[in-house]
Amino acid sequence: MTEPDTSPEGELPPLPILDKKEEREAAFWRLKKASDEWREDRVKRVLAQEGESVFTTLGRVVYLSCCLLFDGLILTQIPVSMGKTALSWIIFVFILVPVVKLQRDYYDKWFSVDISQIDFDRE
């Protein structure tokens, strides 16, 4: 390993400062890379669902609809029946968070798609 060049006082030389154009271009390419990764993941998920049955697709919609109805109609009865006090909303949130986590876990268990087999050629 080589030691970095130092000035006579033993300090490192100052780092080069990017101009505004280079900073904008670097930020653009970082955003583009993040966007490309998100888009590729989304396309893989759509392609993985291509071969599944209609019942699985409808099951996904029915499950999400039931979850929304339960969370939006049933659980909101807690603050409504308790008079919309601050305590009732706190209880509502403490119940809603684990329920949504449980619903998400079941969604992942029942309707997950395998995207590991899909690979796009990267240049």
Helices and strands as residue ranges (DSSP letters): H 20-48, H 54-69, I 70-74, H 77-81, H 86-111
